[in-house]
Amino acid sequence: MSAPAPAGRPAGTPRCRAALAAALVTLLAGCVPAPRHPLLKPRTRAPHVRMAAAGHGSGQWPQTHWWRAFGDASLNHLITMGLAASGTLKAALARARAAQAAIGVAGGAIGPRLAASGSVSRQRASATGLTPPPFAGATVDYADLGLTGHTDLSWWDRPHAALRAAVGQARAAWALGAETRLLVSTQIAQTYFMLGKAGDDLRLDRAAAIVRNRLARLTAARYKAGIASAMRYEAAADARATAARHLAGARLAVARLKLALAALVGRGPRYSARIATPHDLPVHRFHAPARLPLELLARRPDLRARYWEVQAASAGVIAAKAGYYPDISLDAGLAFQTISLASLISPANITAAIGPAIHLPLFDNGARRARLSGARARYDTAVALYNKTILDASSEVARALASLAAAHRQEQFAAAACRHARLGYRLAMARFHAGIYGPIPARASRLGVLDAEQDLIAARTRVLLADLALVEALGGGYHDQT
C-alpha cells in the first residue's frame, strides 16, 4: 500500500515535472544551430556607361509601346498582331499565371484552417471478439459529423518565408513574360525594317538591270560596227547577267522576309502576299537618358526577373533554416458521434478536443542539412546570375550606343557620297547632251548613283537596327507593376 501524498501538493507533480523536463531537453536537442556558410552578395551599383558619348544624352527612357515612336501604322498593326498571336508569349504568361496561383497555395498555409467532415457506416460487431455485450453480434449505425480546426504557431517564420518565395517566383515569371514580349516585338520590327531595305534593294536592282541592259545593247551595236572590242562586249554581257542575278536574289529576299514576317505575326504563308513592302524607312532617332543608374537599368525585364529570383532564393534559405526548429501547432475538434442516426444532433452526442502538438525531427540522416545546403546554393546561383546580368546589361547598352553612333556616322558619309554621285550623274548627262560625253559613259554614271543610294539605304537600316538594339538593351519601357 503506497503512502499518501503530502498535503497541499498534487500526487502527479513529480511525474509532470519529469515529463516537462524531458520535453525541454528534447526541444533543446532538436534546436541544433544551422550550419553557417558565407553567401554571395548582390551588386548595388551598375557599371559606369557613358550614355552621352554617342550624342544621345538628352532623351527619355523607352515607353511601353515604343514602336509607335516610329510613326509607321503598318509596323504598329503587325506588332499588335504578333503580340496577340505569339505562342511563346502565351506560354510565358501562362507560366506566370501558374506562379501567381502558387502564391495562394503558399498563403493558404498561413493562419487557421477549418474543415468539416461527416461519415455514416453500418457495422456488425463480432459475437466472439473483444466487443462486450450488448453490442457483441449486434449491427449498429455509426455516424460522425463534426468540425476540425488547425493552426500553425509559426514562430520560426517558415510559412511566411515560403509565401515570400512564391511571391518572388511569381514576379520573376511576370518579368520573364515581359522579356518575351520585348523580344517578340523587336524581332517583328527588325524583320519589318529588313523587309523595307529588301524592297528598296529590289527597286534599285531593277533600275540597275535596266541600265545594264541598255549598256549591253549599246556595246553590242558598237561591237557589230567594229567600234568596240570583243572584251568590252563580253564585259557588258557579263555585267548584264550579274545584274539579273542580283535582281533575282532581291526578289527572293523580299519573299523570304514576307514569309518570316507572316510567321512572326501568327499567320500562314498565304498571309505573306497581303504584307505590303515598306517604301520609305522611318527616320526615328532614339535618345537615351544621360545617366544609367541601377534603378533605371533595373527596368530591364530580364534583370528584374533575376532580382526577384534572388528574393525568392533568400526566402528559401530562411525556410530551410526554420527546419532546424520544431513545428508547433494547435488542433481543435467538435463533433457529434452516435450509433443512432435518429438522435445524431443531440447535446449528449457532442465530443470535443483541443490541444497543442509539437513535431521535432531528432535524426533525419542529414536531410535538413542537405535542404539548407541546397537552398544556399540556389541563393548563390541567383545572386551570381543577377550580378552577371547587371554586367551584361551594361555591356549591351554600351555596345548599342557605340553601334548607334557608328551607324549615324556611316549614314552621314553615305548621304554625302550619294549627293556627290547624283551631282556627277547630272554633270555627265549635261556633257552628253552637249556632245562632249558618249552615251555609254553617261549612262554608266547612273550606276554609280544607284550604288550610292543602295549604300545609303543600308546605312539607314543599320541606324534603325541600332535603335532597336538600344530599345532592347534599355528594357523596352518595362515597369514592374506586379
CORJO-V465062 format. One record per backbone hydrogen bond with DSSP energy under -1.0 kcal/mol. CO is the residue of the C=O (numbers start at 1). NH is the residue of the N-H. If there is no record, write none. Layout:
# CORJO-V465062
co={CO	CO}
nh={NH	NH}
This chain:
# CORJO-V465062
co={6	10	12	13	14	15	16	17	18	19	20	21	22	23	24	25	26	27	30	49	50	52	65	66	67	68	72	73	74	75	76	77	78	79	80	81	82	86	87	88	89	90	91	92	93	94	95	96	97	98	101	102	103	104	107	113	115	117	119	121	123	132	135	138	140	142	143	144	145	146	147	148	149	150	151	152	153	157	158	159	160	161	162	163	164	165	166	167	168	169	170	171	172	173	174	175	176	177	178	179	180	181	182	183	184	185	186	187	188	189	190	191	192	193	194	195	196	197	198	199	200	201	202	203	204	205	206	207	208	209	210	211	212	213	214	215	216	217	218	219	220	221	222	222	223	229	230	231	232	233	234	235	236	237	238	239	240	241	242	243	244	245	246	247	248	249	250	251	252	253	254	255	256	257	258	259	260	261	262	263	268	269	270	271	288	293	294	296	297	300	301	302	303	304	305	306	307	308	309	310	311	312	313	314	315	316	317	318	321	322	327	328	329	330	331	332	333	334	335	336	338	340	341	344	346	347	349	351	353	355	357	359	364	366	367	368	369	370	371	372	373	374	375	376	377	378	379	380	381	382	383	384	385	386	387	388	389	390	391	392	393	394	395	396	397	398	399	400	401	402	403	404	405	406	407	408	409	410	411	412	413	414	415	416	417	418	419	420	421	422	423	424	425	426	427	428	429	430	431	431	432	438	439	440	441	443	445	446	447	448	449	450	451	452	453	454	455	456	457	458	459	460	461	462	463	464	465	466	467	468	469	470	471	472	479}
nh={9	13	16	17	18	19	20	21	22	23	24	25	26	27	28	29	30	31	32	51	53	55	68	69	70	71	76	77	78	79	80	81	82	83	84	85	86	90	91	92	93	94	95	96	97	98	99	100	101	102	105	106	107	108	110	150	148	146	144	142	140	135	138	125	123	121	338	119	336	117	334	115	332	113	330	154	155	161	162	163	164	165	166	167	168	169	170	171	172	173	174	175	176	177	178	179	180	181	182	183	184	185	186	187	188	189	190	191	192	193	194	195	196	197	198	199	200	201	202	203	204	205	206	207	208	209	210	211	212	213	214	215	216	217	218	219	220	221	222	223	224	225	227	228	226	233	234	235	236	237	238	239	240	241	242	243	244	245	246	247	248	249	250	251	252	253	254	255	256	257	258	259	260	261	262	263	264	265	267	266	271	272	273	274	59	297	298	299	300	304	305	306	307	308	309	310	311	312	313	314	315	316	317	318	319	320	321	322	324	325	359	153	357	151	355	149	353	147	351	145	143	343	344	346	349	350	337	335	333	331	329	327	367	370	371	372	373	374	375	376	377	378	379	380	381	382	383	384	385	386	387	388	389	390	391	392	393	394	395	396	397	398	399	400	401	402	403	404	405	406	407	408	409	410	411	412	413	414	415	416	417	418	419	420	421	422	423	424	425	426	427	428	429	430	431	432	433	434	436	437	435	442	443	444	445	446	449	450	451	452	453	454	455	456	457	458	459	460	461	462	463	464	465	466	467	468	469	470	471	472	473	474	476	475	481}
